Amino acid sequence: MSKKFSSLISCMKQACVTFEPGLSTKERSEAERVFGFMFPEALRAFLGEGVPVSVGFYDWRDLSVENRVRIKGALRKPFIEIKEEINRLDWPSAWGTEPMSQVERRTIALRRLQRAPALIPLYAHRYMPAGVAADPPVFSIAGLDVICYGKDLCDYLEREFGQSLPPEFEVDALMSVPFWGDLL
């Protein structure tokens, strides 16, 4: 995997993304402890190769109070936005029959949101779910607008920063991600 990420980092640098040296195991563990989740294996490998620090990225090495507040805000943002817009949610078929009562509908949706995996901010409003797989898909999330931007981390980075687009993928073929995948 390391060779692939080295190549992607070179492409990203050509796209004017600035990198700092990769995270050490100690730095990664400290970031995981501070933010309360474990990076998926693919993201661990990528951040071990280099830490993107250009505008829009999240610097996982910088554990200053200011940066902690920024990252924690990004971690909470999708959950807050969903709660604010939950009454406008199109009922996902994966959740079964839609309740007739708006109160019951909201209650079920909020319960599912509470059990949704944490989302690790990667770049702007692009997120990778924590704790679901070694290399989960990457989502763009803005309010109720949930779009899959990559079937895995490499696919996402190639799509967002690469020189050419990789082949399209079937959203139905993606691994199942509780809650977030249901909103696709």
URWOLIN-V991868 format. One line per field, one symbol per residue. ss: DSSP state (H for helix, E for strand, L for the rest). burial: + if it has 16 or more other ideal C-beta (glycine too) atoms within 10 Angstrom, else -. A space follows every 10 residues. Layout:
# URWOLIN-V991868
ss: ???
burial: ???
This chain:
# URWOLIN-V991868
ss: LHHHHHHHHH HHHHLLLLEE ELLLHHHHHH HHHHHLLLLL HHHHHHHHHE EELLLLELLL LLLLHHHHHH HHHHHHHHHH HHHHHHHHLL LLHHHLLLLL LHHHHHHHHH HHHHLLLLEE EEELLEEEEL LLLLLLLEEE EELLEEEEEE LLHHHHHHHH HLLLLLLLLL HHHLLLLLLL HHHL
burial: +--++--++- -+----+-+- -++---++-- +---+-++++ -+++++++++ +++---++++ +--------- +--++-+++- ++------+- ---------- ----+--++- -++--+++++ +++-++++++ -++-++++++ +----+-+++ ++++++++++ ++-------- ---+--+-++ +++-
